[in-house]
Amino acid sequence: MPQEVAPAHRHTASAFRFMLEGDGGGYTSVDGGRSMMQPGDFVLTPSWTFHDHGNLGNEPTIWMDGLDNPFIDMMGVTFTEE
């Protein structure tokens, strides 16, 4: 939603984010570097990097997130830090 932010965190799972809809206010920050996202953008977040994401725009933003949790869980190396 507009002005919504997921605070910075990191985890052992790698992540991806695929932007579906929005007015250009959606972003992902990785290790302090912010990337603004447009519909069609695909962003990768490497394992164990601090990142946050949110919507600075005035319209709802829709993206799809994914993690490689099945592999990380199988290896027994799941960690998260806020």
Jmol script that loads the backbone (N, CA, C; Angstrom):
load data "model"
ATOM      1  N   MET A   1       0.834  -1.186   0.000  1.00  0.00           N
ATOM      2  CA  MET A   1       0.000   0.000   0.000  1.00  0.00           C
ATOM      3  C   MET A   1       0.880   1.252   0.000  1.00  0.00           C
ATOM      4  N   PRO A   2       0.342   2.398  -0.375  1.00  0.00           N
ATOM      5  CA  PRO A   2       1.132   3.627  -0.373  1.00  0.00           C
ATOM      6  C   PRO A   2       1.777   3.903   0.980  1.00  0.00           C
ATOM      7  N   GLN A   3       3.032   4.289   0.939  1.00  0.00           N
ATOM      8  CA  GLN A   3       3.826   4.659   2.115  1.00  0.00           C
ATOM      9  C   GLN A   3       4.139   3.477   3.044  1.00  0.00           C
ATOM     10  N   GLU A   4       3.867   2.265   2.619  1.00  0.00           N
ATOM     11  CA  GLU A   4       4.177   1.085   3.421  1.00  0.00           C
ATOM     12  C   GLU A   4       5.645   0.699   3.228  1.00  0.00           C
ATOM     13  N   VAL A   5       6.304   0.276   4.318  1.00  0.00           N
ATOM     14  CA  VAL A   5       7.726  -0.096   4.276  1.00  0.00           C
ATOM     15  C   VAL A   5       7.933  -1.378   5.069  1.00  0.00           C
ATOM     16  N   ALA A   6       8.703  -2.305   4.522  1.00  0.00           N
ATOM     17  CA  ALA A   6       9.178  -3.469   5.269  1.00  0.00           C
ATOM     18  C   ALA A   6      10.574  -3.106   5.767  1.00  0.00           C
ATOM     19  N   PRO A   7      10.777  -2.999   7.086  1.00  0.00           N
ATOM     20  CA  PRO A   7      12.062  -2.552   7.631  1.00  0.00           C
ATOM     21  C   PRO A   7      13.232  -3.440   7.199  1.00  0.00           C
ATOM     22  N   ALA A   8      14.425  -2.887   7.268  1.00  0.00           N
ATOM     23  CA  ALA A   8      15.638  -3.596   6.859  1.00  0.00           C
ATOM     24  C   ALA A   8      15.810  -4.890   7.652  1.00  0.00           C
ATOM     25  N   HIS A   9      16.219  -5.928   6.947  1.00  0.00           N
ATOM     26  CA  HIS A   9      16.460  -7.234   7.541  1.00  0.00           C
ATOM     27  C   HIS A   9      17.364  -8.017   6.593  1.00  0.00           C
ATOM     28  N   ARG A  10      17.825  -9.169   7.041  1.00  0.00           N
ATOM     29  CA  ARG A  10      18.589 -10.058   6.169  1.00  0.00           C
ATOM     30  C   ARG A  10      18.313 -11.495   6.585  1.00  0.00           C
ATOM     31  N   HIS A  11      18.504 -12.395   5.623  1.00  0.00           N
ATOM     32  CA  HIS A  11      18.280 -13.814   5.876  1.00  0.00           C
ATOM     33  C   HIS A  11      19.160 -14.621   4.927  1.00  0.00           C
ATOM     34  N   THR A  12      19.341 -15.877   5.282  1.00  0.00           N
ATOM     35  CA  THR A  12      20.229 -16.726   4.480  1.00  0.00           C
ATOM     36  C   THR A  12      19.618 -17.081   3.130  1.00  0.00           C
ATOM     37  N   ALA A  13      18.317 -17.064   3.028  1.00  0.00           N
ATOM     38  CA  ALA A  13      17.684 -17.348   1.733  1.00  0.00           C
ATOM     39  C   ALA A  13      17.903 -16.176   0.779  1.00  0.00           C
ATOM     40  N   SER A  14      18.214 -16.479  -0.467  1.00  0.00           N
ATOM     41  CA  SER A  14      18.230 -15.455  -1.515  1.00  0.00           C
ATOM     42  C   SER A  14      16.779 -15.140  -1.874  1.00  0.00           C
ATOM     43  N   ALA A  15      16.546 -13.956  -2.423  1.00  0.00           N
ATOM     44  CA  ALA A  15      15.178 -13.549  -2.736  1.00  0.00           C
ATOM     45  C   ALA A  15      15.096 -12.957  -4.139  1.00  0.00           C
ATOM     46  N   PHE A  16      13.885 -12.987  -4.681  1.00  0.00           N
ATOM     47  CA  PHE A  16      13.616 -12.256  -5.918  1.00  0.00           C
ATOM     48  C   PHE A  16      12.331 -11.471  -5.729  1.00  0.00           C
ATOM     49  N   ARG A  17      12.209 -10.416  -6.502  1.00  0.00           N
ATOM     50  CA  ARG A  17      11.013  -9.573  -6.479  1.00  0.00           C
ATOM     51  C   ARG A  17      10.693  -9.210  -7.932  1.00  0.00           C
ATOM     52  N   PHE A  18       9.469  -9.513  -8.360  1.00  0.00           N
ATOM     53  CA  PHE A  18       9.018  -9.198  -9.714  1.00  0.00           C
ATOM     54  C   PHE A  18       7.878  -8.203  -9.613  1.00  0.00           C
ATOM     55  N   MET A  19       8.113  -7.010 -10.150  1.00  0.00           N
ATOM     56  CA  MET A  19       7.142  -5.917 -10.068  1.00  0.00           C
ATOM     57  C   MET A  19       6.025  -6.126 -11.091  1.00  0.00           C
ATOM     58  N   LEU A  20       4.786  -6.143 -10.617  1.00  0.00           N
ATOM     59  CA  LEU A  20       3.628  -6.363 -11.490  1.00  0.00           C
ATOM     60  C   LEU A  20       2.881  -5.074 -11.816  1.00  0.00           C
ATOM     61  N   GLU A  21       2.550  -4.288 -10.789  1.00  0.00           N
ATOM     62  CA  GLU A  21       1.786  -3.054 -10.997  1.00  0.00           C
ATOM     63  C   GLU A  21       2.267  -1.980 -10.035  1.00  0.00           C
ATOM     64  N   GLY A  22       2.153  -0.723 -10.457  1.00  0.00           N
ATOM     65  CA  GLY A  22       2.488   0.387  -9.577  1.00  0.00           C
ATOM     66  C   GLY A  22       2.763   1.647 -10.353  1.00  0.00           C
ATOM     67  N   ASP A  23       2.857   2.761  -9.618  1.00  0.00           N
ATOM     68  CA  ASP A  23       3.071   4.065 -10.236  1.00  0.00           C
ATOM     69  C   ASP A  23       4.528   4.514 -10.171  1.00  0.00           C
ATOM     70  N   GLY A  24       5.438   3.594  -9.911  1.00  0.00           N
ATOM     71  CA  GLY A  24       6.853   3.947  -9.853  1.00  0.00           C
ATOM     72  C   GLY A  24       7.361   4.233  -8.461  1.00  0.00           C
ATOM     73  N   GLY A  25       6.520   4.080  -7.439  1.00  0.00           N
ATOM     74  CA  GLY A  25       6.944   4.361  -6.076  1.00  0.00           C
ATOM     75  C   GLY A  25       7.539   3.158  -5.351  1.00  0.00           C
ATOM     76  N   GLY A  26       7.414   1.964  -5.936  1.00  0.00           N
ATOM     77  CA  GLY A  26       7.945   0.767  -5.300  1.00  0.00           C
ATOM     78  C   GLY A  26       9.460   0.726  -5.393  1.00  0.00           C
ATOM     79  N   TYR A  27      10.095   0.245  -4.330  1.00  0.00           N
ATOM     80  CA  TYR A  27      11.559   0.180  -4.335  1.00  0.00           C
ATOM     81  C   TYR A  27      12.050  -1.020  -3.543  1.00  0.00           C
ATOM     82  N   THR A  28      13.275  -1.393  -3.815  1.00  0.00           N
ATOM     83  CA  THR A  28      14.027  -2.345  -3.007  1.00  0.00           C
ATOM     84  C   THR A  28      15.381  -1.716  -2.739  1.00  0.00           C
ATOM     85  N   SER A  29      15.826  -1.771  -1.496  1.00  0.00           N
ATOM     86  CA  SER A  29      17.172  -1.315  -1.131  1.00  0.00           C
ATOM     87  C   SER A  29      17.976  -2.532  -0.709  1.00  0.00           C
ATOM     88  N   VAL A  30      19.185  -2.651  -1.242  1.00  0.00           N
ATOM     89  CA  VAL A  30      20.093  -3.738  -0.871  1.00  0.00           C
ATOM     90  C   VAL A  30      21.397  -3.108  -0.412  1.00  0.00           C
ATOM     91  N   ASP A  31      21.789  -3.399   0.831  1.00  0.00           N
ATOM     92  CA  ASP A  31      23.000  -2.832   1.435  1.00  0.00           C
ATOM     93  C   ASP A  31      23.065  -1.316   1.265  1.00  0.00           C
ATOM     94  N   GLY A  32      21.904  -0.654   1.409  1.00  0.00           N
ATOM     95  CA  GLY A  32      21.849   0.801   1.386  1.00  0.00           C
ATOM     96  C   GLY A  32      21.626   1.424   0.027  1.00  0.00           C
ATOM     97  N   GLY A  33      21.718   0.647  -1.048  1.00  0.00           N
ATOM     98  CA  GLY A  33      21.492   1.185  -2.393  1.00  0.00           C
ATOM     99  C   GLY A  33      20.059   0.954  -2.826  1.00  0.00           C
ATOM    100  N   ARG A  34      19.297   2.021  -3.033  1.00  0.00           N
ATOM    101  CA  ARG A  34      17.881   1.913  -3.386  1.00  0.00           C
ATOM    102  C   ARG A  34      17.701   1.841  -4.897  1.00  0.00           C
ATOM    103  N   SER A  35      16.859   0.896  -5.329  1.00  0.00           N
ATOM    104  CA  SER A  35      16.465   0.758  -6.730  1.00  0.00           C
ATOM    105  C   SER A  35      14.962   0.939  -6.828  1.00  0.00           C
ATOM    106  N   MET A  36      14.551   1.943  -7.573  1.00  0.00           N
ATOM    107  CA  MET A  36      13.128   2.153  -7.806  1.00  0.00           C
ATOM    108  C   MET A  36      12.663   1.116  -8.834  1.00  0.00           C
ATOM    109  N   MET A  37      11.460   0.601  -8.657  1.00  0.00           N
ATOM    110  CA  MET A  37      10.959  -0.472  -9.512  1.00  0.00           C
ATOM    111  C   MET A  37       9.773  -0.012 -10.345  1.00  0.00           C
ATOM    112  N   GLN A  38       9.777  -0.448 -11.590  1.00  0.00           N
ATOM    113  CA  GLN A  38       8.678  -0.218 -12.522  1.00  0.00           C
ATOM    114  C   GLN A  38       8.065  -1.568 -12.874  1.00  0.00           C
ATOM    115  N   PRO A  39       6.805  -1.600 -13.300  1.00  0.00           N
ATOM    116  CA  PRO A  39       6.222  -2.874 -13.719  1.00  0.00           C
ATOM    117  C   PRO A  39       7.121  -3.572 -14.749  1.00  0.00           C
ATOM    118  N   GLY A  40       7.348  -4.863 -14.521  1.00  0.00           N
ATOM    119  CA  GLY A  40       8.210  -5.660 -15.386  1.00  0.00           C
ATOM    120  C   GLY A  40       9.625  -5.821 -14.851  1.00  0.00           C
ATOM    121  N   ASP A  41      10.008  -5.042 -13.835  1.00  0.00           N
ATOM    122  CA  ASP A  41      11.359  -5.163 -13.263  1.00  0.00           C
ATOM    123  C   ASP A  41      11.477  -6.431 -12.433  1.00  0.00           C
ATOM    124  N   PHE A  42      12.674  -7.015 -12.461  1.00  0.00           N
ATOM    125  CA  PHE A  42      12.991  -8.226 -11.712  1.00  0.00           C
ATOM    126  C   PHE A  42      14.232  -7.930 -10.889  1.00  0.00           C
ATOM    127  N   VAL A  43      14.126  -8.015  -9.563  1.00  0.00           N
ATOM    128  CA  VAL A  43      15.219  -7.649  -8.656  1.00  0.00           C
ATOM    129  C   VAL A  43      15.639  -8.880  -7.859  1.00  0.00           C
ATOM    130  N   LEU A  44      16.943  -9.141  -7.813  1.00  0.00           N
ATOM    131  CA  LEU A  44      17.492 -10.229  -7.008  1.00  0.00           C
ATOM    132  C   LEU A  44      18.141  -9.661  -5.757  1.00  0.00           C
ATOM    133  N   THR A  45      17.921 -10.317  -4.625  1.00  0.00           N
ATOM    134  CA  THR A  45      18.552  -9.937  -3.367  1.00  0.00           C
ATOM    135  C   THR A  45      19.419 -11.106  -2.922  1.00  0.00           C
ATOM    136  N   PRO A  46      20.736 -10.934  -2.928  1.00  0.00           N
ATOM    137  CA  PRO A  46      21.624 -12.031  -2.544  1.00  0.00           C
ATOM    138  C   PRO A  46      21.456 -12.433  -1.076  1.00  0.00           C
ATOM    139  N   SER A  47      21.819 -13.644  -0.798  1.00  0.00           N
ATOM    140  CA  SER A  47      21.777 -14.177   0.551  1.00  0.00           C
ATOM    141  C   SER A  47      22.554 -13.292   1.527  1.00  0.00           C
ATOM    142  N   TRP A  48      21.972 -13.106   2.729  1.00  0.00           N
ATOM    143  CA  TRP A  48      22.604 -12.446   3.877  1.00  0.00           C
ATOM    144  C   TRP A  48      22.964 -10.983   3.628  1.00  0.00           C
ATOM    145  N   THR A  49      22.268 -10.311   2.707  1.00  0.00           N
ATOM    146  CA  THR A  49      22.462  -8.874   2.530  1.00  0.00           C
ATOM    147  C   THR A  49      21.288  -8.143   3.192  1.00  0.00           C
ATOM    148  N   PHE A  50      21.604  -7.057   3.901  1.00  0.00           N
ATOM    149  CA  PHE A  50      20.533  -6.250   4.479  1.00  0.00           C
ATOM    150  C   PHE A  50      19.730  -5.624   3.347  1.00  0.00           C
ATOM    151  N   HIS A  51      18.415  -5.668   3.462  1.00  0.00           N
ATOM    152  CA  HIS A  51      17.545  -5.095   2.443  1.00  0.00           C
ATOM    153  C   HIS A  51      16.225  -4.665   3.077  1.00  0.00           C
ATOM    154  N   ASP A  52      15.574  -3.737   2.410  1.00  0.00           N
ATOM    155  CA  ASP A  52      14.222  -3.339   2.767  1.00  0.00           C
ATOM    156  C   ASP A  52      13.483  -3.057   1.476  1.00  0.00           C
ATOM    157  N   HIS A  53      12.184  -2.919   1.566  1.00  0.00           N
ATOM    158  CA  HIS A  53      11.391  -2.610   0.381  1.00  0.00           C
ATOM    159  C   HIS A  53      10.128  -1.907   0.809  1.00  0.00           C
ATOM    160  N   GLY A  54       9.585  -1.134  -0.103  1.00  0.00           N
ATOM    161  CA  GLY A  54       8.393  -0.380   0.233  1.00  0.00           C
ATOM    162  C   GLY A  54       7.801   0.320  -0.965  1.00  0.00           C
ATOM    163  N   ASN A  55       6.844   1.177  -0.682  1.00  0.00           N
ATOM    164  CA  ASN A  55       6.128   1.917  -1.713  1.00  0.00           C
ATOM    165  C   ASN A  55       6.055   3.384  -1.305  1.00  0.00           C
ATOM    166  N   LEU A  56       6.811   4.221  -1.978  1.00  0.00           N
ATOM    167  CA  LEU A  56       6.802   5.660  -1.708  1.00  0.00           C
ATOM    168  C   LEU A  56       5.733   6.391  -2.508  1.00  0.00           C
ATOM    169  N   GLY A  57       5.040   5.669  -3.387  1.00  0.00           N
ATOM    170  CA  GLY A  57       4.046   6.287  -4.263  1.00  0.00           C
ATOM    171  C   GLY A  57       2.708   6.513  -3.580  1.00  0.00           C
ATOM    172  N   ASN A  58       1.761   6.979  -4.378  1.00  0.00           N
ATOM    173  CA  ASN A  58       0.418   7.274  -3.887  1.00  0.00           C
ATOM    174  C   ASN A  58      -0.611   6.241  -4.296  1.00  0.00           C
ATOM    175  N   GLU A  59      -0.193   5.228  -5.045  1.00  0.00           N
ATOM    176  CA  GLU A  59      -1.077   4.169  -5.511  1.00  0.00           C
ATOM    177  C   GLU A  59      -0.575   2.831  -4.974  1.00  0.00           C
ATOM    178  N   PRO A  60      -1.466   1.840  -4.849  1.00  0.00           N
ATOM    179  CA  PRO A  60      -1.000   0.518  -4.440  1.00  0.00           C
ATOM    180  C   PRO A  60       0.032  -0.034  -5.422  1.00  0.00           C
ATOM    181  N   THR A  61       0.958  -0.800  -4.904  1.00  0.00           N
ATOM    182  CA  THR A  61       1.994  -1.443  -5.695  1.00  0.00           C
ATOM    183  C   THR A  61       1.858  -2.949  -5.490  1.00  0.00           C
ATOM    184  N   ILE A  62       1.969  -3.700  -6.568  1.00  0.00           N
ATOM    185  CA  ILE A  62       1.868  -5.156  -6.477  1.00  0.00           C
ATOM    186  C   ILE A  62       3.134  -5.772  -7.040  1.00  0.00           C
ATOM    187  N   TRP A  63       3.789  -6.597  -6.218  1.00  0.00           N
ATOM    188  CA  TRP A  63       4.931  -7.364  -6.711  1.00  0.00           C
ATOM    189  C   TRP A  63       4.842  -8.774  -6.152  1.00  0.00           C
ATOM    190  N   MET A  64       5.602  -9.656  -6.752  1.00  0.00           N
ATOM    191  CA  MET A  64       5.656 -11.039  -6.318  1.00  0.00           C
ATOM    192  C   MET A  64       7.046 -11.300  -5.749  1.00  0.00           C
ATOM    193  N   ASP A  65       7.091 -11.818  -4.515  1.00  0.00           N
ATOM    194  CA  ASP A  65       8.345 -12.171  -3.863  1.00  0.00           C
ATOM    195  C   ASP A  65       8.531 -13.679  -3.880  1.00  0.00           C
ATOM    196  N   GLY A  66       9.772 -14.091  -3.849  1.00  0.00           N
ATOM    197  CA  GLY A  66      10.077 -15.507  -3.711  1.00  0.00           C
ATOM    198  C   GLY A  66      11.412 -15.684  -3.012  1.00  0.00           C
ATOM    199  N   LEU A  67      11.563 -16.795  -2.311  1.00  0.00           N
ATOM    200  CA  LEU A  67      12.793 -17.133  -1.610  1.00  0.00           C
ATOM    201  C   LEU A  67      13.194 -18.560  -1.965  1.00  0.00           C
ATOM    202  N   ASP A  68      14.472 -18.855  -1.831  1.00  0.00           N
ATOM    203  CA  ASP A  68      14.913 -20.242  -2.055  1.00  0.00           C
ATOM    204  C   ASP A  68      14.906 -21.023  -0.740  1.00  0.00           C
ATOM    205  N   ASN A  69      13.836 -20.841   0.053  1.00  0.00           N
ATOM    206  CA  ASN A  69      13.718 -21.498   1.355  1.00  0.00           C
ATOM    207  C   ASN A  69      13.793 -23.017   1.315  1.00  0.00           C
ATOM    208  N   PRO A  70      13.182 -23.704   0.348  1.00  0.00           N
ATOM    209  CA  PRO A  70      13.274 -25.167   0.384  1.00  0.00           C
ATOM    210  C   PRO A  70      14.727 -25.666   0.401  1.00  0.00           C
ATOM    211  N   PHE A  71      15.574 -25.075  -0.401  1.00  0.00           N
ATOM    212  CA  PHE A  71      16.977 -25.475  -0.423  1.00  0.00           C
ATOM    213  C   PHE A  71      17.678 -25.114   0.887  1.00  0.00           C
ATOM    214  N   ILE A  72      17.468 -23.879   1.359  1.00  0.00           N
ATOM    215  CA  ILE A  72      18.100 -23.418   2.597  1.00  0.00           C
ATOM    216  C   ILE A  72      17.638 -24.263   3.782  1.00  0.00           C
ATOM    217  N   ASP A  73      16.342 -24.581   3.840  1.00  0.00           N
ATOM    218  CA  ASP A  73      15.823 -25.427   4.917  1.00  0.00           C
ATOM    219  C   ASP A  73      16.429 -26.828   4.858  1.00  0.00           C
ATOM    220  N   MET A  74      16.538 -27.388   3.657  1.00  0.00           N
ATOM    221  CA  MET A  74      17.103 -28.720   3.508  1.00  0.00           C
ATOM    222  C   MET A  74      18.552 -28.767   4.013  1.00  0.00           C
ATOM    223  N   MET A  75      19.285 -27.675   3.795  1.00  0.00           N
ATOM    224  CA  MET A  75      20.680 -27.615   4.239  1.00  0.00           C
ATOM    225  C   MET A  75      20.793 -27.314   5.741  1.00  0.00           C
ATOM    226  N   GLY A  76      19.687 -26.889   6.367  1.00  0.00           N
ATOM    227  CA  GLY A  76      19.695 -26.599   7.794  1.00  0.00           C
ATOM    228  C   GLY A  76      20.432 -25.335   8.164  1.00  0.00           C
ATOM    229  N   VAL A  77      20.392 -24.332   7.279  1.00  0.00           N
ATOM    230  CA  VAL A  77      21.148 -23.096   7.515  1.00  0.00           C
ATOM    231  C   VAL A  77      20.254 -21.853   7.489  1.00  0.00           C
ATOM    232  N   THR A  78      19.035 -21.973   7.975  1.00  0.00           N
ATOM    233  CA  THR A  78      18.095 -20.853   7.972  1.00  0.00           C
ATOM    234  C   THR A  78      18.369 -19.925   9.143  1.00  0.00           C
ATOM    235  N   PHE A  79      18.666 -18.643   8.819  1.00  0.00           N
ATOM    236  CA  PHE A  79      18.890 -17.591   9.817  1.00  0.00           C
ATOM    237  C   PHE A  79      18.238 -16.317   9.322  1.00  0.00           C
ATOM    238  N   THR A  80      17.751 -15.504  10.256  1.00  0.00           N
ATOM    239  CA  THR A  80      17.179 -14.197   9.948  1.00  0.00           C
ATOM    240  C   THR A  80      17.652 -13.206  10.987  1.00  0.00           C
ATOM    241  N   GLU A  81      17.896 -11.958  10.553  1.00  0.00           N
ATOM    242  CA  GLU A  81      18.285 -10.889  11.480  1.00  0.00           C
ATOM    243  C   GLU A  81      17.523  -9.638  11.115  1.00  0.00           C
ATOM    244  N   GLU A  82      16.858  -9.030  12.092  1.00  0.00           N
ATOM    245  CA  GLU A  82      16.131  -7.773  11.870  1.00  0.00           C
ATOM    246  C   GLU A  82      17.110  -6.626  11.907  1.00  0.00           C
TER     247      GLU A  82
END
end "model"
wireframe off; spacefill off
backbone 0.3
color backbone group
